[in-house]
Structures are given as C-alpha cells and as structure tokens.
Amino acid sequence: MATGESEKEVAELEPLEEKDLKLEAEEEQEESEEAAGSAKKRVVPGIVYLGHIPPRFRPLHVRNLLSAYGEVGRVFFQPEGGFVRRKKKAAAASATGGKKRSKYSKDYTEGWVEFRDKRVAKRVAASLHNTPMGARRRSPFRYDLWNLKYLHRFTWSHLSEHLAFERQVRRQRLRAEVAQAKRETDFYLRSVERGKRFLAADGDATRPNGSWTFAQRPTEQELRARKAARPGGRERARLANAQDQARSNRGLLARIFGAPPPSESMGDPVVVKDS
C-alpha cells in the first residue's frame, strides 16, 4: 500500500513541475519582448531653435515656459556682441546724464532648447510658433511672439562644434587685427627713426622743423624783380610797357577805322641807352 501511495504522489508532482517550467519560460519570453520593444522605442532628444529673444529674457524664463509641454534639457542663449553691448551702455549712460549708474542688462540674440523627446520638440515648435510668449496680461513678454523651429537631425554636439568654430574664427580675426596694428606701429617707428637720421645728417638734429637744403627755380616775379634791380632796369621796363601799350592801341584803332595796321618799324620806339 505504501508503494502505491508514493507512486501516486510522484505522478501528481510531475505535471506541477512542468507547469512551473512553462510559466518561467513565458515570463522570460515576455521580458525579452519588453526589452526589444523598449530598444525599438528608444527616446531621442530634439532641439528647438529660438530665432527671437526679447530684452531681459533669460534661460530660466524659457525653461519655466516650455517645461509645461515636456521635459526640457539643456538651454543655451547666444549673447550679443561686444560692440552692441558697448553701444547700449553708452546710450544708457547718456540717457541718465552720468548722474547715476545706468541700468543695463545683458541681452541675447538667439537660443537653443533641448527636449528629452524629439516628438515633444516637434509638437512644441509647431504649436507655439507665432504665438504670444506671455499668457498673462501683466507679463513683460505678452506682446512678443515665439519664433521656434525644430532642427531636424541636429544634436547638441553639432551646436558645440559650431560654437567652437565661431570662437576659433573670432580668435583668428583678432590675431590678424593685432598683427596689422603691430605692422603699422613698426612702420611708423621706422619712419620716425629715418627722419631723425636725416635731420642729424643735415646738421641740425635738435630742431625738428629744420629747412630742407635744395635749390628751387626762381619764379617769374623774382626774375622781374631781379631785372628791375639792375642799373637802368627800371627805365627799360617802363619803355617796354609803353611799347606794349602803343601796339595794343594802334591795333585797336586800325580795327575800328579799317586802316591797315602800321608797320612795326614805324612804331618801334627809340630805346635810350644809359650812358
């Protein structure tokens, strides 16, 4: 009787063990399917570009406004250039008259916002584009509109590379400007040294406005003055002027009365020689 009961117990335990093995195999299969499904539905982050950023708008504001639509990751705002900042500071200082410290805040030109899920980023860019930034009536950004665009296949590494490239270009431009200024300074110093050597060779190194030693051709007035200064030069000059005037008068009278102009031999005045 004992052997019969033991055989019955063994027969009852065998189907129970088979059921447990089947359940374990099914659970393992379900876990593997869930893992495969989660791998297929892997969450990919997406980046939205902000083309317009109003004054006094900070990354904290955009994070608070857009976090209501989905999880927001990294946020980066591009600050405005140094030239624009200096202009704004000068304008603020001139507006206050220099009596008190000017109120100037650092502004930004563009920005990038990363969402954890690119589907959320696409939905946010499509739904909020050209809509007011501030929903409340007293919001300082109520009359500013969102300018959003989803960047297809754009990752944060691309943005980092772009910013690094812009920094490198800016450094190269600065180095080129510094080299150009150095060349101009060296040329000016060489010119100054050359001028000092020239003045020292001229014999007057202490006087910066020293005269140049070269002979200039005399002008017409100087030649006439020299001729008039000679003995009898004034008389000859007076007779030459009278002769020229007589020639002009005779020609004028001949044209008026139609008479032939007198010969030059008859009109030549007598030149008196000085004894």
KEKE-3310 file (N, C-alpha, C; in steps of 0.2 Angstrom, whole numbers, plus 5000, padded with zeros to 4 digits):
npx = (5004:5010:5019:5011:5005:5015:5019:5008:5009:5021:5016:5007:5015:5024:5016:5014:5027:5030:5021:5026:5039:5034:5028:5039:5046:5038:5037:5051:5051:5042:5049:5060:5054:5048:5060:5065:5055:5057:5069:5067:5059:5067:5070:5074:5083:5077:5080:5076:5075:5077:5073:5071:5074:5067:5071:5079:5075:5078:5087:5081:5068:5063:5064:5055:5043:5042:5043:5031:5026:5034:5048:5062:5079:5095:5099:5104:5109:5114:5125:5124:5135:5151:5153:5139:5135:5143:5139:5125:5127:5134:5123:5114:5121:5122:5108:5105:5113:5124:5123:5119:5121:5120:5106:5108:5106:5112:5109:5102:5104:5100:5094:5095:5085:5084:5074:5069:5063:5061:5049:5041:5047:5045:5031:5030:5037:5028:5016:5017:5023:5024:5015:5009:5022:5020:5007:4999:4991:4999:5012:5029:5032:5021:5018:5027:5032:5033:5047:5050:5058:5060:5075:5079:5087:5098:5110:5116:5129:5133:5130:5139:5151:5149:5149:5162:5169:5165:5171:5185:5186:5184:5195:5206:5203:5205:5219:5224:5220:5228:5241:5241:5240:5252:5261:5259:5262:5276:5281:5278:5287:5299:5299:5300:5313:5320:5318:5324:5337:5340:5338:5349:5360:5358:5363:5357:5351:5343:5333:5317:5309:5318:5325:5324:5338:5339:5339:5328:5320:5319:5305:5293:5290:5301:5311:5308:5309:5323:5328:5323:5330:5343:5355:5348:5337:5324:5320:5321:5311:5300:5299:5297:5284:5277:5279:5272:5259:5257:5257:5246:5236:5237:5233:5220:5214:5216:5207:5195:5194:5197:5209:5225:5236:5249:5267:5278:5291:5289:5283:5291:5298:5311:5325:5333:5349:5358:5370)
npy = (4994:5006:5008:5010:5022:5031:5031:5037:5050:5055:5055:5065:5076:5078:5084:5097:5102:5103:5113:5124:5126:5130:5142:5150:5150:5157:5170:5174:5175:5186:5196:5197:5202:5214:5221:5221:5229:5241:5245:5247:5258:5269:5284:5299:5314:5330:5346:5363:5378:5395:5410:5423:5433:5442:5458:5456:5443:5427:5412:5405:5409:5404:5390:5388:5392:5383:5370:5366:5359:5348:5338:5348:5349:5354:5371:5385:5401:5413:5426:5444:5454:5461:5475:5479:5479:5488:5500:5500:5502:5515:5522:5521:5527:5540:5543:5544:5554:5553:5555:5545:5528:5518:5508:5494:5479:5463:5456:5444:5436:5424:5407:5390:5376:5361:5346:5332:5322:5320:5320:5328:5340:5343:5345:5355:5366:5367:5370:5382:5392:5408:5413:5422:5425:5427:5422:5428:5444:5454:5451:5454:5449:5448:5454:5449:5437:5420:5413:5399:5384:5368:5358:5347:5332:5337:5338:5341:5341:5345:5359:5362:5360:5370:5382:5381:5383:5396:5403:5400:5406:5420:5422:5420:5431:5442:5440:5443:5456:5462:5459:5467:5480:5480:5479:5492:5500:5497:5502:5516:5519:5516:5525:5537:5536:5536:5549:5556:5552:5558:5572:5573:5571:5582:5592:5598:5592:5595:5603:5600:5606:5609:5616:5611:5607:5612:5618:5629:5633:5650:5660:5669:5682:5684:5684:5696:5705:5705:5709:5722:5727:5729:5741:5754:5746:5749:5759:5753:5744:5752:5758:5746:5743:5754:5752:5740:5745:5754:5747:5739:5749:5755:5744:5742:5754:5753:5742:5748:5759:5753:5755:5750:5741:5749:5748:5738:5743:5757:5760:5756:5761:5773:5767:5772:5772:5770:5780)
npz = (5000:5003:4993:4983:4986:4986:4972:4967:4972:4966:4953:4953:4956:4945:4934:4940:4941:4927:4924:4931:4925:4912:4915:4919:4907:4899:4906:4904:4891:4889:4896:4887:4876:4880:4882:4870:4863:4871:4867:4853:4854:4858:4867:4859:4860:4855:4847:4848:4840:4844:4837:4840:4854:4867:4875:4891:4893:4899:4901:4911:4911:4898:4901:4911:4905:4894:4900:4904:4893:4891:4896:4898:4893:4891:4889:4879:4877:4865:4868:4864:4853:4858:4853:4851:4865:4871:4864:4869:4882:4882:4877:4887:4898:4893:4892:4906:4909:4916:4930:4938:4941:4926:4921:4914:4905:4901:4885:4873:4857:4850:4853:4859:4863:4871:4871:4880:4872:4855:4849:4857:4855:4842:4842:4851:4844:4832:4837:4846:4838:4832:4842:4857:4869:4883:4893:4903:4907:4913:4910:4905:4892:4884:4872:4863:4851:4849:4841:4834:4829:4824:4823:4812:4814:4821:4833:4850:4850:4838:4839:4849:4842:4832:4839:4844:4833:4829:4839:4837:4824:4828:4836:4827:4819:4828:4830:4818:4816:4827:4823:4811:4817:4824:4813:4807:4818:4819:4806:4807:4818:4812:4802:4809:4815:4803:4799:4810:4808:4796:4799:4808:4799:4791:4799:4809:4822:4833:4830:4825:4815:4804:4789:4772:4762:4747:4730:4723:4708:4702:4702:4691:4695:4704:4694:4687:4697:4699:4687:4687:4697:4692:4686:4677:4674:4678:4669:4657:4658:4660:4647:4639:4644:4639:4625:4623:4626:4616:4605:4607:4607:4593:4586:4590:4585:4571:4569:4572:4563:4551:4544:4537:4548:4555:4551:4560:4560:4560:4571:4581:4596:4601:4609:4623:4627:4642:4648)
capx = (5000:5014:5022:5006:5003:5021:5018:5003:5012:5026:5013:5004:5021:5027:5013:5015:5034:5030:5018:5031:5044:5031:5027:5045:5048:5033:5040:5057:5049:5039:5054:5064:5050:5048:5067:5066:5051:5060:5075:5065:5056:5072:5069:5079:5081:5076:5082:5072:5079:5074:5076:5070:5074:5066:5076:5078:5073:5083:5086:5076:5061:5061:5064:5049:5038:5042:5043:5024:5024:5038:5054:5067:5086:5100:5097:5109:5107:5120:5125:5125:5142:5154:5151:5132:5135:5146:5134:5120:5130:5135:5117:5111:5124:5120:5101:5104:5117:5130:5122:5118:5123:5115:5103:5109:5106:5114:5103:5104:5102:5097:5095:5093:5082:5084:5069:5071:5059:5060:5042:5038:5050:5041:5024:5030:5038:5023:5010:5019:5026:5020:5010:5012:5026:5017:5000:4996:4991:5004:5018:5033:5033:5015:5017:5032:5029:5038:5050:5053:5059:5063:5080:5079:5094:5103:5111:5119:5136:5133:5130:5146:5156:5148:5151:5169:5171:5165:5176:5191:5186:5185:5202:5210:5202:5208:5226:5226:5220:5234:5247:5241:5242:5259:5265:5258:5266:5283:5282:5278:5293:5305:5299:5302:5320:5323:5318:5329:5344:5340:5340:5356:5364:5358:5367:5353:5346:5339:5327:5313:5307:5323:5323:5327:5343:5339:5339:5322:5320:5316:5298:5293:5290:5308:5315:5306:5312:5330:5329:5322:5335:5349:5356:5344:5332:5318:5319:5319:5305:5295:5299:5294:5277:5274:5279:5267:5253:5256:5255:5239:5232:5237:5229:5213:5212:5216:5201:5190:5193:5198:5215:5230:5240:5256:5272:5282:5297:5287:5280:5296:5301:5318:5327:5338:5354:5361:5377)
capy = (5000:5012:5009:5013:5030:5035:5032:5042:5057:5056:5056:5071:5081:5079:5089:5103:5104:5105:5120:5129:5127:5133:5149:5153:5151:5163:5176:5176:5177:5192:5201:5199:5206:5221:5224:5223:5235:5247:5246:5250:5264:5272:5291:5303:5321:5335:5353:5368:5385:5402:5415:5430:5433:5449:5460:5454:5436:5423:5404:5402:5410:5399:5384:5388:5392:5377:5364:5364:5355:5342:5339:5352:5348:5359:5378:5389:5408:5417:5433:5449:5456:5467:5481:5481:5480:5495:5505:5501:5505:5522:5525:5521:5532:5547:5545:5546:5560:5552:5557:5539:5522:5517:5502:5490:5471:5459:5453:5438:5436:5418:5402:5383:5372:5353:5342:5324:5318:5324:5321:5334:5346:5344:5347:5362:5370:5368:5373:5388:5396:5414:5414:5426:5422:5428:5421:5433:5451:5458:5448:5458:5446:5447:5457:5446:5431:5414:5411:5392:5380:5362:5357:5340:5328:5342:5336:5346:5341:5350:5365:5363:5361:5377:5387:5381:5385:5403:5406:5400:5412:5426:5422:5422:5438:5446:5439:5446:5464:5464:5459:5473:5486:5480:5481:5499:5504:5497:5506:5522:5520:5516:5532:5542:5535:5538:5556:5558:5551:5563:5578:5573:5571:5589:5596:5601:5586:5597:5607:5596:5609:5611:5618:5606:5610:5611:5624:5630:5638:5656:5661:5674:5688:5685:5686:5703:5710:5705:5713:5729:5730:5731:5748:5756:5741:5752:5763:5748:5741:5757:5758:5740:5743:5759:5749:5736:5748:5758:5742:5737:5755:5755:5738:5744:5760:5750:5738:5752:5763:5750:5757:5745:5742:5752:5743:5738:5748:5764:5760:5754:5767:5773:5765:5776:5769:5773:5782)
capz = (5000:5004:4987:4978:4988:4984:4965:4965:4974:4961:4947:4954:4956:4938:4930:4943:4939:4920:4923:4933:4919:4906:4917:4919:4900:4896:4909:4901:4884:4889:4897:4881:4871:4883:4881:4862:4862:4873:4862:4847:4856:4862:4867:4855:4861:4850:4848:4845:4839:4846:4832:4843:4861:4869:4880:4898:4893:4902:4900:4916:4908:4893:4904:4915:4900:4890:4904:4904:4887:4891:4899:4895:4895:4891:4886:4878:4873:4862:4870:4859:4853:4862:4850:4853:4872:4872:4861:4873:4888:4881:4876:4894:4902:4890:4894:4913:4910:4920:4937:4942:4937:4921:4921:4908:4906:4896:4881:4869:4851:4848:4858:4858:4869:4870:4874:4880:4867:4849:4847:4861:4852:4836:4844:4854:4838:4828:4841:4849:4833:4831:4847:4862:4874:4889:4893:4907:4905:4915:4908:4901:4886:4882:4865:4860:4849:4849:4834:4835:4823:4825:4819:4810:4814:4824:4840:4854:4848:4832:4842:4852:4836:4829:4844:4845:4826:4829:4844:4833:4819:4831:4838:4821:4816:4832:4829:4812:4818:4831:4818:4807:4821:4825:4807:4806:4823:4817:4801:4810:4822:4807:4798:4814:4816:4797:4799:4814:4805:4790:4802:4810:4793:4789:4803:4814:4824:4839:4828:4821:4809:4800:4782:4768:4758:4740:4726:4719:4702:4703:4699:4686:4699:4706:4689:4685:4702:4698:4681:4689:4702:4689:4684:4671:4673:4678:4663:4651:4660:4658:4640:4637:4645:4634:4619:4623:4626:4610:4600:4608:4605:4586:4583:4591:4581:4565:4568:4572:4557:4545:4541:4538:4554:4554:4551:4566:4560:4561:4578:4586:4600:4602:4615:4625:4631:4648:4647)
cpx = (5004:5017:5017:5004:5009:5021:5013:5005:5017:5022:5009:5009:5023:5023:5014:5022:5034:5027:5022:5036:5041:5030:5033:5047:5044:5036:5046:5056:5046:5044:5058:5060:5049:5055:5068:5062:5054:5066:5073:5062:5060:5070:5075:5078:5081:5078:5078:5076:5075:5077:5075:5069:5073:5071:5074:5074:5078:5082:5081:5069:5059:5060:5057:5043:5037:5042:5036:5022:5028:5044:5060:5074:5090:5097:5103:5107:5114:5120:5126:5133:5144:5152:5144:5132:5137:5142:5128:5122:5131:5128:5113:5114:5122:5113:5101:5109:5123:5129:5122:5120:5117:5113:5104:5109:5108:5109:5106:5101:5098:5098:5093:5091:5082:5079:5072:5069:5059:5053:5039:5041:5047:5035:5025:5032:5032:5017:5011:5022:5021:5014:5013:5016:5023:5009:4996:4996:4996:5011:5022:5034:5027:5015:5023:5030:5035:5040:5053:5053:5063:5069:5081:5086:5099:5103:5115:5127:5138:5134:5136:5151:5155:5150:5159:5172:5171:5170:5183:5192:5187:5192:5207:5209:5205:5216:5228:5225:5226:5240:5247:5243:5249:5263:5265:5262:5274:5285:5282:5285:5299:5305:5302:5310:5323:5323:5323:5336:5345:5342:5347:5361:5364:5362:5363:5348:5342:5333:5323:5310:5312:5322:5327:5332:5343:5337:5332:5323:5316:5309:5299:5293:5297:5312:5314:5309:5319:5332:5328:5327:5342:5349:5352:5338:5325:5316:5317:5313:5299:5294:5296:5287:5274:5274:5273:5260:5252:5254:5248:5234:5231:5233:5222:5210:5211:5210:5195:5189:5195:5204:5220:5234:5247:5261:5276:5288:5295:5285:5286:5299:5308:5320:5333:5343:5357:5368:5381)
cpy = (5006:5013:5012:5021:5034:5036:5037:5049:5059:5058:5063:5077:5083:5084:5096:5106:5107:5112:5125:5131:5131:5141:5153:5155:5157:5169:5178:5178:5184:5198:5202:5203:5213:5224:5226:5229:5241:5249:5250:5257:5269:5280:5294:5310:5325:5342:5358:5375:5391:5407:5422:5429:5440:5451:5457:5447:5432:5416:5402:5403:5405:5392:5383:5388:5386:5370:5362:5359:5348:5343:5342:5350:5354:5365:5382:5395:5411:5424:5438:5451:5461:5474:5484:5483:5487:5500:5506:5504:5513:5525:5526:5526:5539:5548:5547:5552:5559:5553:5550:5533:5520:5509:5498:5483:5468:5455:5448:5439:5430:5413:5395:5380:5365:5350:5335:5320:5323:5325:5327:5340:5348:5347:5354:5367:5372:5371:5380:5393:5402:5415:5418:5422:5422:5427:5426:5440:5455:5455:5453:5456:5445:5449:5454:5439:5426:5413:5405:5389:5374:5360:5349:5337:5333:5340:5342:5346:5345:5357:5367:5365:5368:5382:5388:5384:5393:5406:5406:5405:5419:5427:5424:5429:5443:5446:5443:5454:5466:5464:5465:5479:5486:5482:5489:5503:5503:5501:5514:5524:5520:5523:5537:5542:5537:5546:5559:5558:5557:5570:5579:5574:5578:5594:5599:5596:5589:5600:5602:5599:5612:5612:5612:5610:5608:5618:5624:5635:5644:5657:5667:5681:5689:5687:5694:5707:5710:5709:5721:5732:5731:5738:5749:5751:5744:5756:5758:5745:5746:5758:5752:5740:5748:5756:5744:5739:5752:5753:5740:5743:5755:5749:5739:5749:5757:5746:5742:5756:5760:5751:5751:5746:5745:5747:5744:5742:5755:5765:5759:5761:5767:5771:5769:5772:5773:5774:5779)
cpz = (5000:4997:4982:4980:4985:4976:4963:4967:4968:4954:4947:4954:4949:4934:4933:4941:4932:4920:4926:4928:4914:4908:4917:4912:4897:4899:4906:4894:4884:4891:4891:4876:4873:4881:4874:4861:4865:4869:4856:4848:4860:4861:4864:4857:4855:4852:4845:4845:4840:4841:4835:4850:4863:4874:4887:4899:4894:4901:4905:4914:4903:4896:4908:4910:4896:4893:4905:4899:4887:4895:4895:4898:4895:4887:4885:4874:4871:4864:4864:4859:4857:4860:4852:4860:4874:4870:4866:4880:4888:4880:4883:4898:4899:4892:4901:4914:4915:4928:4941:4938:4932:4922:4914:4909:4900:4892:4877:4862:4848:4853:4855:4864:4867:4874:4874:4875:4861:4847:4850:4857:4846:4837:4847:4848:4834:4831:4843:4844:4832:4836:4852:4867:4881:4889:4897:4905:4907:4914:4904:4894:4882:4874:4861:4857:4848:4842:4835:4829:4825:4821:4818:4810:4816:4831:4844:4853:4842:4834:4845:4847:4833:4833:4844:4838:4826:4834:4840:4828:4822:4834:4833:4819:4821:4832:4823:4813:4822:4827:4814:4810:4822:4819:4806:4811:4821:4811:4803:4814:4817:4803:4803:4815:4809:4797:4804:4811:4799:4793:4805:4805:4790:4793:4809:4817:4830:4836:4823:4815:4805:4793:4778:4763:4751:4736:4722:4713:4704:4699:4694:4689:4701:4700:4687:4690:4701:4692:4683:4693:4699:4687:4677:4669:4673:4672:4657:4652:4658:4651:4636:4638:4640:4627:4618:4622:4620:4605:4601:4605:4597:4583:4584:4586:4574:4564:4568:4565:4550:4541:4542:4544:4552:4555:4558:4566:4562:4568:4583:4590:4600:4609:4617:4629:4637:4646:4653)
residu = (MET:ALA:THR:GLY:GLU:SER:GLU:LYS:GLU:VAL:ALA:GLU:LEU:GLU:PRO:LEU:GLU:GLU:LYS:ASP:LEU:LYS:LEU:GLU:ALA:GLU:GLU:GLU:GLN:GLU:GLU:SER:GLU:GLU:ALA:ALA:GLY:SER:ALA:LYS:LYS:ARG:VAL:VAL:PRO:GLY:ILE:VAL:TYR:LEU:GLY:HIS:ILE:PRO:PRO:ARG:PHE:ARG:PRO:LEU:HIS:VAL:ARG:ASN:LEU:LEU:SER:ALA:TYR:GLY:GLU:VAL:GLY:ARG:VAL:PHE:PHE:GLN:PRO:GLU:GLY:GLY:PHE:VAL:ARG:ARG:LYS:LYS:LYS:ALA:ALA:ALA:ALA:SER:ALA:THR:GLY:GLY:LYS:LYS:ARG:SER:LYS:TYR:SER:LYS:ASP:TYR:THR:GLU:GLY:TRP:VAL:GLU:PHE:ARG:ASP:LYS:ARG:VAL:ALA:LYS:ARG:VAL:ALA:ALA:SER:LEU:HIS:ASN:THR:PRO:MET:GLY:ALA:ARG:ARG:ARG:SER:PRO:PHE:ARG:TYR:ASP:LEU:TRP:ASN:LEU:LYS:TYR:LEU:HIS:ARG:PHE:THR:TRP:SER:HIS:LEU:SER:GLU:HIS:LEU:ALA:PHE:GLU:ARG:GLN:VAL:ARG:ARG:GLN:ARG:LEU:ARG:ALA:GLU:VAL:ALA:GLN:ALA:LYS:ARG:GLU:THR:ASP:PHE:TYR:LEU:ARG:SER:VAL:GLU:ARG:GLY:LYS:ARG:PHE:LEU:ALA:ALA:ASP:GLY:ASP:ALA:THR:ARG:PRO:ASN:GLY:SER:TRP:THR:PHE:ALA:GLN:ARG:PRO:THR:GLU:GLN:GLU:LEU:ARG:ALA:ARG:LYS:ALA:ALA:ARG:PRO:GLY:GLY:ARG:GLU:ARG:ALA:ARG:LEU:ALA:ASN:ALA:GLN:ASP:GLN:ALA:ARG:SER:ASN:ARG:GLY:LEU:LEU:ALA:ARG:ILE:PHE:GLY:ALA:PRO:PRO:PRO:SER:GLU:SER:MET:GLY:ASP:PRO:VAL:VAL:VAL:LYS:ASP:SER)
# end
